[in-house]
Amino acid sequence: MHPDFFAYLKRLELMAFFPGYVLWYLVVMTLSERLSLKDTLKSRLRYSLPYSYAFIATLYLGLQIRNIYPDFSAAHVKQYFGFFLPLQAWAFLALLFWLPGLAKRAGFTLLHSIVFFIVIVKDLVVYFRNTASPEAYDVLRNDMQLFTISLLLNIIAFAAVLVIPFILKTIKRGIIS
């Protein structure tokens, strides 16, 4: 198979995880400002954003590990990442948002995810320039489906990051009591 095809598949994997965060980030920040929520709830929502983004990056890392499983030999890993995109390296950098120092700056996660969102915007521009091209339509349709999946995945990850600490506290109280 052609290397460009593998690069395209890796790009599709990235689009299923990261670009939906931009929209979700803006929704959470806007709602936390516009709604009359308690300050503790506002700060909790904003505090959870970077960790949900890091969780998405962890899920992406898990997908990559699953793709090379069970052959973790150097030759197989080199072959798998032979079509390594700079976007993949950028995606793995999102794992750094697990660090509390970076997680305090939620705006960095937005800047990080805008790179993936720009890829979708680029495909939109290409589509509107080449409206007669069926290939451009197929790429745009794939991008929009993956953007929707990414948005849903980011919402679920955000909910998990919000709910899991409460579940763990409840379990801990039950064990100690």
C-alpha positions in Angstrom: 0.0 0.0 0.0 1.0 3.5 -0.6 2.6 5.5 2.2 0.2 8.4 1.6 -2.7 6.1 2.4 -1.2 5.1 5.7 -0.5 8.7 6.5 -4.2 9.5 5.7 -5.4 6.7 8.0 -3.2 8.0 10.8 -4.6 11.5 10.2 -8.1 10.0 10.5 -7.3 8.5 13.8 -6.1 11.8 15.1 -9.3 13.5 13.8 -11.4 11.0 15.8 -9.8 12.2 19.1 -8.6 15.8 19.2 -10.4 18.5 17.1 -13.8 18.2 19.0 -12.0 19.6 22.1 -12.0 23.1 20.6 -15.7 23.3 20.5 -16.2 21.6 23.8 -13.7 23.9 25.5 -15.6 27.0 24.1 -18.9 25.5 25.3 -17.7 24.8 28.8 -16.0 28.2 29.2 -19.0 30.1 27.8 -21.5 28.2 29.9 -19.4 28.7 33.1 -19.3 32.4 32.4 -22.9 32.9 31.3 -24.8 30.7 33.8 -25.1 31.8 37.4 -23.1 28.9 38.9 -21.3 28.8 42.2 -17.7 29.7 42.0 -16.7 26.3 43.1 -18.6 24.7 40.3 -17.2 27.1 37.8 -13.7 26.4 38.9 -14.3 22.6 39.0 -15.5 22.8 35.3 -12.5 24.8 34.2 -10.2 22.6 36.3 -11.4 19.5 34.6 -10.9 20.6 31.0 -7.1 20.0 30.8 -7.4 16.6 32.5 -10.1 15.5 30.1 -7.9 16.5 27.2 -5.0 14.5 28.8 -7.4 11.6 29.1 -8.2 11.8 25.4 -4.5 11.8 24.7 -4.2 8.7 26.9 -6.9 7.0 24.9 -5.1 7.9 21.7 -1.9 6.4 23.1 -3.8 3.2 24.0 -5.1 3.0 20.4 -1.6 3.2 19.1 -0.3 0.6 21.5 -3.2 -1.7 20.5 -2.4 -1.2 16.8 1.2 -2.5 17.3 0.2 -5.3 19.7 1.3 -8.1 20.0 4.5 -7.5 18.1 6.5 -4.9 20.0 9.7 -5.7 18.2 11.8 -2.7 17.1 11.3 -3.6 13.4 7.5 -3.7 13.7 7.3 -0.4 15.7 9.7 1.2 13.2 7.5 -0.1 10.3 4.3 1.1 12.1 5.7 4.6 12.8 7.5 4.7 9.5 4.7 6.9 8.3 5.0 9.0 11.4 3.2 12.3 11.0 4.3 15.5 12.9 0.7 15.6 14.0 1.2 12.3 15.9 4.1 13.8 17.8 2.0 16.8 18.6 -0.8 14.5 19.8 1.5 12.7 22.1 2.5 16.0 23.7 -1.0 16.3 25.0 0.0 13.6 27.6 1.9 16.4 29.3 -1.4 17.9 30.5 -1.5 15.3 33.2 1.2 17.4 34.9 -0.5 19.8 37.4 1.7 22.7 36.3 0.5 22.5 32.7 -3.1 21.6 33.8 -3.4 24.9 35.6 -3.3 26.7 32.3 -6.4 25.4 30.5 -5.8 27.8 27.6 -2.8 25.8 26.6 -5.0 22.8 25.8 -7.1 25.0 23.5 -3.9 26.2 21.7 -2.8 22.6 21.4 -6.1 21.3 20.0 -6.4 24.2 17.5 -3.7 22.5 15.4 -6.1 19.6 14.8 -9.0 21.9 14.2 -7.1 23.7 11.5 -6.7 20.5 9.6 -10.5 20.3 9.4 -10.8 24.0 8.4 -8.2 23.4 5.6 -10.3 20.5 4.3 -13.4 22.8 4.3 -11.5 25.4 2.3 -10.3 22.8 -0.2 -13.9 21.5 -0.5 -15.3 25.0 -1.2 -12.6 25.7 -3.8 -13.1 22.3 -5.5 -16.8 21.8 -5.2 -16.9 19.7 -8.4 -14.4 17.2 -6.9 -16.0 14.1 -5.5 -12.7 13.4 -3.6 -13.0 16.7 -1.7 -16.6 15.9 -0.8 -15.6 12.4 0.6 -12.7 13.9 2.6 -15.1 16.6 4.0 -17.8 14.1 4.9 -15.2 11.9 6.7 -13.9 14.9 8.5 -17.3 16.0 9.7 -18.2 12.5 10.9 -14.9 12.3 12.8 -15.4 15.7 14.2 -18.7 14.6 15.6 -17.1 11.5 17.1 -14.4 13.6 18.5 -16.9 16.0 20.1 -18.8 13.1 21.7 -15.6 11.5 22.9 -14.5 14.8 24.5 -17.9 15.2 26.2 -17.7 11.7 27.6 -14.1 12.1 28.7 -15.0 15.4 30.5 -18.0 13.7 32.2 -15.7 10.9 33.3 -13.1 13.3 34.7 -15.9 15.1 36.6 -17.6 11.9 38.0 -14.7 9.6 38.8 -13.3 11.6 41.8 -16.8 11.6 43.4 -17.1 7.8 42.9 -13.6 7.3 44.4 -14.5 9.5 47.4 -17.7 7.5 47.9 -15.9 4.2 47.7 -13.2 5.5 50.1 -15.8 6.6 52.6 -17.5 3.2 52.4 -14.2 1.4 53.0 -13.1 3.6 55.9 -16.5 3.6 57.6 
